Amino acid sequence: MAGTEAESKSVRLDKWLWAARFYKTRSIAREMIEGGKVDYNGSRAKPSRTVEVGARVRLLQGNDRREIIIRAISDVRGPASVAQTLYEETPESIQKREELQRIRKMAALIDPRPDTRPNKKERRALLSLKEHMAENFYAP
């Protein structure tokens, strides 16, 4: 898949992102590129851009921004173990991603969520409380 024959052919950026398993479908990869969520060598790219080994790609995947270097070219979506050999994430990107993940975990501890949804009586009490607080907040 990522052998010498695959490295000699030209592959579109949207197809490579799909093959490297950054996005689940090619259409999602294309939307992300067209939406400006993917930079190729520091500038906006088109989905039809031909990828080259050694190029730097910044992309948004979920809540995380990644910066990767292309190590191999493939247009076939194979197993995840093969897809991981197609790129290398930069150390700065890994560090930023881990820091943001730690911050998100800390924020989740500060803003806990209940285990279950409120029942009808609890919902009515919450609505009543919110209305009462809004009346007092906006009152002169």
DSSP file (Angstrom, degrees, kcal/mol; ACC not computed):
  #  RESIDUE AA STRUCTURE BP1 BP2  ACC     N-H-->O    O-->H-N    N-H-->O    O-->H-N    TCO  KAPPA ALPHA  PHI   PSI    X-CA   Y-CA   Z-CA
    1    1 A M              0   0    0      0, 0.0    74,-0.2     0, 0.0    75,-0.2   0.000 360.0 360.0 360.0 -50.9    0.0    0.0    0.0
    2    2 A A        +     0   0    0     72,-0.1    71,-0.1     4,-0.1    72,-0.1  -0.038 360.0 124.4-104.2  30.6    2.7    2.5    1.0
    3    3 A G  S  > S-     0   0    0     69,-0.1     4,-1.3     1,-0.1    70,-0.2   0.036  81.2 -81.4 -80.6-169.5    5.3    0.8   -1.2
    4    4 A T  H  > S+     0   0    0      1,-0.2     4,-1.0     2,-0.2    -1,-0.1   0.845 126.3  55.6 -67.3 -34.9    7.5    2.1   -3.9
    5    5 A E  H  > S+     0   0    0      1,-0.2     4,-0.6     2,-0.2     3,-0.2   0.859 107.7  49.7 -67.5 -33.0    4.8    1.8   -6.6
    6    6 A A  H  4 S+     0   0    0     -3,-0.2     3,-0.5     1,-0.2    -1,-0.2   0.816 105.7  57.6 -72.9 -29.8    2.4    4.0   -4.6
    7    7 A E  H  < S+     0   0    0     -4,-1.3    -1,-0.2     1,-0.2    -2,-0.2   0.758 101.2  56.8 -72.5 -23.7    5.1    6.6   -4.0
    8    8 A S  H  < S+     0   0    0     -4,-1.0    -1,-0.2    -3,-0.2     2,-0.2   0.724  94.8  77.6 -82.4 -20.6    5.6    7.2   -7.7
    9    9 A K  S  < S-     0   0    0     -4,-0.6     2,-0.4    -3,-0.5    64,-0.0  -0.543  84.2-112.9 -91.3 157.2    1.9    8.0   -8.5
   10   10 A S        -     0   0    0     -2,-0.2     2,-0.4    40,-0.1    42,-0.1  -0.695  32.1-168.4 -89.4 139.0    0.3   11.3   -7.8
   11   11 A V        -     0   0    0     40,-0.4    40,-2.4    -2,-0.4     2,-0.1  -0.981  21.5-118.1-129.6 137.0   -2.5   11.4   -5.2
   12   12 A R  B  >  -A   50   0A   0     -2,-0.4     4,-2.3    38,-0.2    38,-0.2  -0.357  25.1-120.2 -68.9 152.5   -5.0   14.2   -4.4
   13   13 A L  H  > S+     0   0    0     36,-1.8     4,-2.5    34,-0.5     5,-0.2   0.905 112.8  50.3 -62.7 -43.4   -4.9   15.7   -1.0
   14   14 A D  H  > S+     0   0    0     33,-1.7     4,-1.6     1,-0.2    -1,-0.2   0.889 112.1  48.0 -64.4 -37.1   -8.4   14.8   -0.1
   15   15 A K  H  > S+     0   0    0     32,-0.4     4,-2.6     2,-0.2    -1,-0.2   0.885 111.7  49.8 -70.0 -38.3   -7.8   11.2   -1.2
   16   16 A W  H  X S+     0   0    0     -4,-2.3     4,-2.6     2,-0.2    -2,-0.2   0.916 109.2  51.1 -67.3 -42.3   -4.5   11.0    0.9
   17   17 A L  H  <>S+     0   0    0     -4,-2.5     5,-2.4     1,-0.2     6,-0.9   0.882 112.9  47.1 -62.0 -37.0   -6.2   12.4    4.0
   18   18 A W  H ><5S+     0   0    0     -4,-1.6     3,-1.3    -5,-0.2    -2,-0.2   0.919 112.9  48.0 -67.7 -44.6   -8.9    9.7    3.6
   19   19 A A  H 3<5S+     0   0    0     -4,-2.6    59,-0.5     1,-0.3    -2,-0.2   0.840 109.0  53.7 -66.3 -33.0   -6.3    7.0    3.0
   20   20 A A  T 3<5S-     0   0    0     -4,-2.6    -1,-0.3    -5,-0.2    -2,-0.2   0.408 115.4-120.2 -82.5   3.2   -4.4    8.1    6.1
   21   21 A R  T < 5S+     0   0    0     -3,-1.3    -3,-0.2     2,-0.2    -2,-0.1   0.781  75.9 127.2  65.6  33.1   -7.6    7.8    8.1
   22   22 A F  S   <S+     0   0    0     -5,-2.4     2,-0.3     1,-0.2    -4,-0.2   0.813  79.0  28.1 -81.5 -32.3   -7.8   11.4    9.2
   23   23 A Y  S    S-     0   0    0     -6,-0.9    -1,-0.2     1,-0.1    -2,-0.2  -0.965  76.1-132.6-130.8 147.9  -11.4   11.6    7.9
   24   24 A K  S    S+     0   0    0     -2,-0.3     2,-0.3    -3,-0.1    -1,-0.1   0.819  88.8  22.5 -71.4 -32.9  -14.0    8.9    7.5
   25   25 A T  S  > S-     0   0    0      1,-0.1     4,-1.9    -4,-0.0     5,-0.1  -0.911  73.5-121.5-131.8 160.5  -15.0    9.7    3.9
   26   26 A R  H  > S+     0   0    0     -2,-0.3     4,-2.6     1,-0.2     5,-0.2   0.849 113.3  57.5 -67.5 -33.3  -13.4   11.6    1.0
   27   27 A S  H  > S+     0   0    0      2,-0.2     4,-2.3     1,-0.2    -1,-0.2   0.884 106.4  48.4 -67.5 -36.1  -16.4   14.0    0.9
   28   28 A I  H  > S+     0   0    0      2,-0.2     4,-2.3     1,-0.2    -1,-0.2   0.917 111.5  50.4 -66.9 -42.1  -15.7   15.0    4.6
   29   29 A A  H  X S+     0   0    0     -4,-1.9     4,-2.0     1,-0.2    -2,-0.2   0.910 111.1  49.5 -59.8 -42.0  -12.0   15.4    3.7
   30   30 A R  H  X S+     0   0    0     -4,-2.6     4,-2.8     2,-0.2     5,-0.2   0.911 109.9  50.3 -64.8 -42.8  -13.0   17.6    0.8
   31   31 A E  H  X S+     0   0    0     -4,-2.3     4,-2.0     1,-0.2     6,-0.2   0.897 110.1  50.7 -62.1 -40.7  -15.3   19.7    2.9
   32   32 A M  H  <>S+     0   0    0     -4,-2.3     5,-2.5     2,-0.2     6,-0.6   0.896 112.5  46.2 -65.3 -40.0  -12.6   20.3    5.5
   33   33 A I  H ><5S+     0   0    0     -4,-2.0     3,-1.5     4,-0.2     5,-0.3   0.944 114.6  46.3 -67.3 -47.8  -10.1   21.4    2.8
   34   34 A E  H 3<5S+     0   0    0     -4,-2.8    -2,-0.2     1,-0.3    -1,-0.2   0.809 108.4  57.9 -65.5 -28.8  -12.6   23.7    1.1
   35   35 A G  T 3<5S-     0   0    0     -4,-2.0    -1,-0.3    -5,-0.2    -2,-0.2   0.435 118.1-110.2 -81.0   1.0  -13.6   25.1    4.5
   36   36 A G  T < 5S+     0   0    0     -3,-1.5    -3,-0.2     9,-0.2    -2,-0.1   0.652  85.1 121.9  82.1  15.4  -10.0   26.2    5.3
   37   37 A K      < +     0   0    0     -5,-2.5    23,-0.8    -6,-0.2     2,-0.4   0.528  65.6  61.0 -86.9  -6.8   -9.5   23.6    8.0
   38   38 A V  E     -B   59   0B   0     -6,-0.6     7,-0.8    -5,-0.3     2,-0.4  -0.985  63.7-168.9-126.3 126.6   -6.5   22.1    6.2
   39   39 A D  E     -BC  58  44B   0     19,-3.1    19,-2.1    -2,-0.4     2,-0.6  -0.930   8.0-155.5-111.8 138.2   -3.3   23.9    5.3
   40   40 A Y  E >  S-BC  57  43B   0      3,-3.0     3,-1.2    -2,-0.4    17,-0.2  -0.959  79.1 -19.2-116.0 114.7   -0.7   22.4    2.9
   41   41 A N  T 3  S-     0   0    0     15,-3.8    -1,-0.2    -2,-0.6    16,-0.1   0.876 130.1 -49.8  53.4  42.3    2.9   23.8    3.4
   42   42 A G  T 3  S+     0   0    0     14,-0.3     2,-0.3     1,-0.2    -1,-0.2   0.465 122.9  83.2  84.3   1.9    1.5   26.8    5.3
   43   43 A S  E <  S-C   40   0B   0     -3,-1.2    -3,-3.0     1,-0.0    -1,-0.2  -0.931  86.6 -86.9-135.4 160.9   -1.1   27.9    2.8
   44   44 A R  E     -C   39   0B   0     -2,-0.3     2,-0.3    -5,-0.2    -5,-0.2  -0.338  47.8-159.4 -63.4 145.7   -4.7   27.0    1.9
   45   45 A A        -     0   0    0     -7,-0.8    -9,-0.2   -12,-0.2    -7,-0.1  -0.809  14.3-123.9-124.5 165.0   -5.0   24.1   -0.5
   46   46 A K    >   -     0   0    0     -2,-0.3     3,-1.8     1,-0.1   -33,-0.3  -0.743  31.4-113.1-101.4 157.2   -7.6   22.7   -2.9
   47   47 A P  T 3  S+     0   0    0      0, 0.0   -33,-1.7     0, 0.0   -34,-0.5   0.800 116.6  57.8 -59.9 -27.4   -8.8   19.1   -2.6
   48   48 A S  T 3  S+     0   0    0    -36,-0.2     2,-0.0   -35,-0.2   -18,-0.0   0.439  76.3 128.1 -84.4   1.8   -7.1   18.4   -6.0
   49   49 A R    <   -     0   0    0     -3,-1.8   -36,-1.8   -37,-0.1     2,-0.4  -0.348  62.9-123.4 -59.3 132.8   -3.7   19.4   -4.7
   50   50 A T  B     -A   12   0A   0    -38,-0.2   -38,-0.2   -37,-0.1     2,-0.2  -0.672  25.7-133.2 -81.2 128.7   -1.1   16.7   -5.4
   51   51 A V        -     0   0    0    -40,-2.4   -40,-0.4    -2,-0.4     2,-0.3  -0.523  19.0-162.2 -84.6 151.1    0.7   15.6   -2.2
   52   52 A E    >   -     0   0    0     -2,-0.2     3,-1.6   -42,-0.1    18,-0.2  -0.954  29.1 -99.4-130.2 148.6    4.4   15.2   -2.0
   53   53 A V  T 3  S+     0   0    0     -2,-0.3    18,-0.2     1,-0.2     3,-0.1  -0.479 109.5  28.1 -66.0 134.7    6.6   13.4    0.5
   54   54 A G  T 3  S+     0   0    0     16,-3.1    -1,-0.2     1,-0.3    17,-0.1   0.328  87.0 136.9  96.0  -6.1    8.0   15.8    3.1
   55   55 A A    <   -     0   0    0     -3,-1.6    15,-2.5    15,-0.1     2,-0.5  -0.428  51.8-128.2 -74.4 149.2    5.1   18.3    2.9
   56   56 A R  E     - D   0  69B   0     13,-0.2   -15,-3.8    -2,-0.1     2,-0.4  -0.853  24.5-170.9 -99.7 131.4    3.7   19.8    6.1
   57   57 A V  E     -BD  40  68B   0     11,-2.7    11,-3.0    -2,-0.5     2,-0.5  -0.986   9.4-164.1-125.6 126.7    0.0   19.6    6.6
   58   58 A R  E     +BD  39  67B   0    -19,-2.1   -19,-3.1    -2,-0.4     2,-0.3  -0.943  24.2 167.8-105.9 129.2   -2.0   21.3    9.4
   59   59 A L  E     -BD  38  66B   0      7,-2.6     7,-3.1    -2,-0.5     2,-0.5  -0.964  35.9-125.3-142.5 157.5   -5.5   19.9    9.8
   60   60 A L  E     + D   0  65B   0    -23,-0.8     2,-0.5    -2,-0.3     5,-0.2  -0.905  25.8 178.4-103.1 124.9   -8.4   20.1   12.2
   61   61 A Q  E >   - D   0  64B   0      3,-3.3     3,-1.8    -2,-0.5     2,-0.4  -0.916  64.8 -50.0-129.9 103.6   -9.6   16.7   13.4
   62   62 A G  T 3  S-     0   0    0     -2,-0.5    -2,-0.0     1,-0.3     0, 0.0  -0.584 121.6 -23.9  68.5-124.4  -12.5   16.9   15.9
   63   63 A N  T 3  S+     0   0    0     -2,-0.4     2,-0.4    -3,-0.1    -1,-0.3   0.454 122.7  91.8 -94.4  -3.6  -11.4   19.4   18.5
   64   64 A D  E <   -D   61   0B   0     -3,-1.8    -3,-3.3    37,-0.0     2,-0.6  -0.761  62.4-149.8-102.8 138.0   -7.7   18.9   17.9
   65   65 A R  E     -D   60   0B   0     -2,-0.4     2,-0.3    -5,-0.2    -5,-0.2  -0.916  23.7-168.7-100.5 124.1   -5.4   20.8   15.5
   66   66 A R  E     -D   59   0B   0     -7,-3.1    -7,-2.6    -2,-0.6     2,-0.5  -0.864  17.0-158.0-115.6 147.6   -2.6   18.5   14.2
   67   67 A E  E     +D   58   0B   0     -2,-0.3    23,-2.3    -9,-0.2     2,-0.3  -0.988  25.1 173.5-122.8 121.8    0.5   19.3   12.3
   68   68 A I  E     -DE  57  89B   0    -11,-3.0   -11,-2.7    -2,-0.5     2,-0.5  -0.836  28.7-137.2-127.2 161.4    1.9   16.4   10.3
   69   69 A I  E     -DE  56  88B   0     19,-2.6    19,-1.9    -2,-0.3     2,-0.4  -0.983  29.2-121.9-117.5 129.0    4.7   15.6    7.9
   70   70 A I  E     + E   0  87B   0    -15,-2.5   -16,-3.1    -2,-0.5    17,-0.3  -0.571  34.4 170.6 -73.9 124.5    3.9   13.3    4.9
   71   71 A R        +     0   0    0     15,-2.5     2,-0.3    -2,-0.4    16,-0.2   0.679  64.7  10.4-106.0 -26.9    6.2   10.3    4.9
   72   72 A A        -     0   0    0     14,-1.9     2,-0.4   -20,-0.1    -1,-0.3  -0.976  68.1-128.1-150.4 159.8    4.6    8.1    2.3
   73   73 A I        +     0   0    0     -2,-0.3     2,-0.3   -70,-0.2   -64,-0.1  -0.937  32.0 157.5-117.8 133.8    1.9    8.4   -0.4
   74   74 A S        -     0   0    0     -2,-0.4   -55,-0.2   -72,-0.1   -54,-0.1  -0.990  29.8-166.5-150.2 145.9   -1.0    6.0   -0.8
   75   75 A D        +     0   0    0     -2,-0.3     2,-0.5   -74,-0.2   -73,-0.1   0.216  70.0  90.4-113.7  12.1   -4.5    6.3   -2.4
   76   76 A V  S    S-     0   0    0    -75,-0.2     2,-1.0   -57,-0.0   -61,-0.0  -0.929  73.0-136.0-112.3 130.0   -5.7    3.1   -0.8
   77   77 A R        +     0   0    0     -2,-0.5   -57,-0.1   -57,-0.1   -58,-0.1  -0.741  42.1 160.6 -86.1 104.4   -7.5    3.1    2.6
   78   78 A G        -     0   0    0     -2,-1.0     5,-0.0   -59,-0.5    -1,-0.0  -0.166  44.7 -40.8-106.3-159.8   -5.9    0.2    4.5
   79   79 A P    >>  -     0   0    0      0, 0.0     4,-2.3     0, 0.0     3,-0.6  -0.223  56.9-111.2 -64.5 158.4   -5.7   -0.8    8.1
   80   80 A A  H 3> S+     0   0    0      1,-0.2     4,-2.1     2,-0.2     5,-0.1   0.844 116.9  60.3 -60.3 -35.1   -4.9    1.8   10.7
   81   81 A S  H 34 S+     0   0    0      1,-0.2     4,-0.4     2,-0.2    -1,-0.2   0.873 109.8  42.0 -62.8 -36.0   -1.5    0.3   11.3
   82   82 A V  H X4 S+     0   0    0     -3,-0.6     3,-1.2     1,-0.2     4,-0.4   0.880 110.6  56.5 -75.5 -39.5   -0.5    1.0    7.7
   83   83 A A  H >< S+     0   0    0     -4,-2.3     3,-1.4     1,-0.3     4,-0.3   0.850  99.7  60.0 -61.6 -34.3   -2.2    4.4    7.7
   84   84 A Q  G >< S+     0   0    0     -4,-2.1     3,-0.6     1,-0.3    -1,-0.3   0.710  97.2  60.5 -68.7 -18.9    0.0    5.5   10.6
   85   85 A T  G <  S+     0   0    0     -3,-1.2    -1,-0.3    -4,-0.4    -2,-0.2   0.587  89.8  72.1 -81.9  -9.4    3.1    4.9    8.5
   86   86 A L  G <  S+     0   0    0     -3,-1.4   -15,-2.5    -4,-0.4   -14,-1.9   0.669 107.0  19.9 -78.9 -16.5    2.0    7.5    6.0
   87   87 A Y  E <   -E   70   0B   0     -3,-0.6     2,-0.4    -4,-0.3   -17,-0.2  -0.926  59.7-143.5-147.2 167.4    2.7   10.4    8.2
   88   88 A E  E     -E   69   0B   0    -19,-1.9   -19,-2.6    -2,-0.3     2,-0.3  -0.989  21.7-135.2-136.2 127.0    4.6   11.6   11.3
   89   89 A E  E     -E   68   0B   0     -2,-0.4   -21,-0.2   -21,-0.2   -23,-0.0  -0.629  28.3-113.7 -82.1 139.3    3.1   14.1   13.7
   90   90 A T     >  -     0   0    0    -23,-2.3     4,-2.1    -2,-0.3   -23,-0.2  -0.386  19.2-121.9 -71.2 149.2    5.5   16.9   14.8
   91   91 A P  H  > S+     0   0    0      0, 0.0     4,-2.4     0, 0.0     5,-0.2   0.857 113.0  54.9 -59.4 -36.1    6.6   17.0   18.5
   92   92 A E  H  > S+     0   0    0      1,-0.2     4,-2.4     2,-0.2     5,-0.2   0.903 107.9  49.7 -63.8 -40.3    5.1   20.5   19.0
   93   93 A S  H  > S+     0   0    0      2,-0.2     4,-2.5   -26,-0.2    -1,-0.2   0.909 110.7  49.2 -64.4 -43.4    1.8   19.3   17.7
   94   94 A I  H  X S+     0   0    0     -4,-2.1     4,-2.4     2,-0.2    -2,-0.2   0.921 111.8  49.4 -61.7 -44.3    1.7   16.3   20.1
   95   95 A Q  H  X S+     0   0    0     -4,-2.4     4,-2.1     2,-0.2    -2,-0.2   0.921 112.7  46.2 -63.4 -45.4    2.6   18.5   23.0
   96   96 A K  H  X S+     0   0    0     -4,-2.4     4,-2.5     2,-0.2     5,-0.2   0.910 112.4  51.2 -63.7 -42.3   -0.1   21.1   22.2
   97   97 A R  H  X S+     0   0    0     -4,-2.5     4,-2.0     1,-0.2    -2,-0.2   0.906 111.1  47.4 -62.6 -43.0   -2.7   18.3   21.7
   98   98 A E  H  X S+     0   0    0     -4,-2.4     4,-2.0     2,-0.2    -1,-0.2   0.870 111.5  51.3 -66.8 -36.7   -1.8   16.7   25.0
   99   99 A E  H  X S+     0   0    0     -4,-2.1     4,-2.2     2,-0.2    -2,-0.2   0.921 111.1  47.0 -65.8 -44.4   -2.0   20.1   26.8
  100  100 A L  H  X S+     0   0    0     -4,-2.5     4,-2.3     1,-0.2    -2,-0.2   0.870 110.6  52.9 -65.4 -36.0   -5.4   20.8   25.4
  101  101 A Q  H  X S+     0   0    0     -4,-2.0     4,-2.0     2,-0.2    -1,-0.2   0.903 108.9  49.7 -64.7 -40.6   -6.6   17.4   26.3
  102  102 A R  H  X S+     0   0    0     -4,-2.0     4,-2.1     2,-0.2    -2,-0.2   0.904 110.5  50.1 -64.2 -41.3   -5.4   17.9   29.9
  103  103 A I  H  X S+     0   0    0     -4,-2.2     4,-2.3     1,-0.2    -2,-0.2   0.900 109.2  51.4 -64.3 -41.3   -7.3   21.3   30.0
  104  104 A R  H  X S+     0   0    0     -4,-2.3     4,-1.8     1,-0.2    -1,-0.2   0.886 109.5  50.5 -63.3 -38.3  -10.5   19.7   28.7
  105  105 A K  H  X S+     0   0    0     -4,-2.0     4,-1.3     2,-0.2    -1,-0.2   0.897 110.5  49.4 -66.2 -39.6  -10.3   17.0   31.4
  106  106 A M  H  X S+     0   0    0     -4,-2.1     4,-1.5     1,-0.2     3,-0.2   0.900 109.6  51.8 -65.4 -40.1   -9.8   19.7   34.1
  107  107 A A  H  X S+     0   0    0     -4,-2.3     4,-1.9     1,-0.2    -1,-0.2   0.852 105.2  56.0 -64.8 -34.5  -12.8   21.6   32.7
  108  108 A A  H  < S+     0   0    0     -4,-1.8    -1,-0.2     1,-0.2    -2,-0.2   0.834 105.6  51.9 -67.2 -31.3  -14.9   18.5   32.9
  109  109 A L  H  < S+     0   0    0     -4,-1.3    -1,-0.2    -3,-0.2    -2,-0.2   0.846 110.1  48.4 -72.0 -33.2  -14.1   18.2   36.6
  110  110 A I  H  < S+     0   0    0     -4,-1.5    -2,-0.2     1,-0.3    -1,-0.2   0.854 117.5  41.1 -73.7 -35.7  -15.1   21.8   37.3
  111  111 A D  S  < S-     0   0    0     -4,-1.9    -1,-0.3    -5,-0.1    -2,-0.1  -0.690  83.9-170.1-115.2  76.2  -18.4   21.4   35.4
  112  112 A P        -     0   0    0      0, 0.0    -3,-0.1     0, 0.0    -4,-0.0  -0.308  11.7-140.0 -70.6 151.8  -19.8   18.0   36.3
  113  113 A R        -     0   0    0     -5,-0.1    -2,-0.0     1,-0.0     2,-0.0  -0.851  23.0-107.8-107.8 144.9  -22.8   16.5   34.6
  114  114 A P        -     0   0    0      0, 0.0    -1,-0.0     0, 0.0     3,-0.0  -0.329  21.7-125.6 -68.6 156.5  -25.5   14.6   36.3
  115  115 A D  S    S+     0   0    0      2,-0.0     2,-0.3     1,-0.0    -2,-0.0   0.831  90.8  26.6 -70.8 -32.7  -25.7   10.8   35.8
  116  116 A T  S    S-     0   0    0      3,-0.0     3,-0.1     1,-0.0    -1,-0.0  -0.860  89.7 -97.3-128.8 162.5  -29.3   10.9   34.6
  117  117 A R        -     0   0    0     -2,-0.3     2,-0.1     1,-0.1    -2,-0.0  -0.454  51.0 -97.4 -72.8 151.2  -31.7   13.4   32.9
  118  118 A P        -     0   0    0      0, 0.0    -1,-0.1     0, 0.0     2,-0.0  -0.426  38.5-125.8 -69.1 145.7  -33.9   15.3   35.3
  119  119 A N     >  -     0   0    0     -2,-0.1     4,-2.6    -3,-0.1     5,-0.2  -0.186  37.1 -85.5 -80.5-177.4  -37.5   14.0   35.6
  120  120 A K  H  > S+     0   0    0      1,-0.2     4,-2.1     2,-0.2     5,-0.2   0.889 128.6  47.7 -59.6 -43.2  -40.6   16.0   35.0
  121  121 A K  H  > S+     0   0    0      1,-0.2     4,-1.9     2,-0.2    -1,-0.2   0.911 113.5  47.6 -65.6 -42.9  -40.7   17.5   38.5
  122  122 A E  H  > S+     0   0    0      2,-0.2     4,-2.3     1,-0.2    -2,-0.2   0.871 110.1  53.1 -67.9 -37.0  -37.0   18.4   38.5
  123  123 A R  H  X S+     0   0    0     -4,-2.6     4,-2.7     2,-0.2     5,-0.2   0.923 109.0  49.1 -63.0 -44.2  -37.3   20.0   35.0
  124  124 A R  H  X S+     0   0    0     -4,-2.1     4,-2.4     1,-0.2    -2,-0.2   0.899 110.8  50.4 -62.4 -40.0  -40.2   22.2   36.2
  125  125 A A  H  X S+     0   0    0     -4,-1.9     4,-2.3     2,-0.2    -1,-0.2   0.903 111.1  49.0 -64.8 -40.6  -38.2   23.2   39.3
  126  126 A L  H  X S+     0   0    0     -4,-2.3     4,-2.6     2,-0.2    -2,-0.2   0.924 111.9  48.2 -64.4 -44.5  -35.2   24.1   37.1
  127  127 A L  H  X S+     0   0    0     -4,-2.7     4,-2.5     1,-0.2     5,-0.2   0.908 111.8  50.2 -62.1 -41.7  -37.4   26.2   34.7
  128  128 A S  H  X S+     0   0    0     -4,-2.4     4,-2.4    -5,-0.2    -1,-0.2   0.919 111.3  48.3 -61.8 -43.9  -38.9   27.9   37.6
  129  129 A L  H  X S+     0   0    0     -4,-2.3     4,-2.4     2,-0.2    -2,-0.2   0.908 111.8  49.3 -63.7 -42.8  -35.5   28.7   39.1
  130  130 A K  H  X S+     0   0    0     -4,-2.6     4,-2.4     2,-0.2    -2,-0.2   0.905 111.8  48.5 -64.8 -41.3  -34.2   30.1   35.8
  131  131 A E  H  X S+     0   0    0     -4,-2.5     4,-2.4     2,-0.2    -2,-0.2   0.916 112.1  49.4 -64.1 -42.3  -37.3   32.3   35.3
  132  132 A H  H  X S+     0   0    0     -4,-2.4     4,-1.9     1,-0.2    -2,-0.2   0.906 112.5  47.4 -63.0 -42.0  -37.0   33.6   38.8
  133  133 A M  H  X S+     0   0    0     -4,-2.4     4,-2.1     1,-0.2    -1,-0.2   0.886 111.5  51.0 -68.3 -38.1  -33.3   34.4   38.3
  134  134 A A  H  X S+     0   0    0     -4,-2.4     4,-2.3     2,-0.2    -2,-0.2   0.903 109.0  51.0 -66.4 -40.5  -33.9   36.0   34.9
  135  135 A E  H  X S+     0   0    0     -4,-2.4     4,-0.9     1,-0.2    -2,-0.2   0.920 114.6  43.1 -61.7 -43.7  -36.6   38.3   36.5
  136  136 A N  H  < S+     0   0    0     -4,-1.9    -1,-0.2     2,-0.2    -2,-0.2   0.818 113.2  52.8 -72.0 -31.2  -34.3   39.4   39.2
  137  137 A F  H  < S+     0   0    0     -4,-2.1    -2,-0.2     1,-0.2    -1,-0.2   0.918 115.5  37.8 -71.9 -43.4  -31.4   39.8   36.9
  138  138 A Y  H  < S+     0   0    0     -4,-2.3    -1,-0.2    -5,-0.2    -2,-0.2   0.540  92.3 108.7 -88.0  -6.5  -33.2   42.1   34.4
  139  139 A A     <        0   0    0     -4,-0.9    -3,-0.0    -5,-0.2    -4,-0.0  -0.430 360.0 360.0 -70.6 144.1  -35.1   44.0   37.1
  140  140 A P              0   0    0      0, 0.0    -1,-0.1     0, 0.0    -4,-0.1   0.495 360.0 360.0 -72.3 360.0  -34.0   47.6   37.7
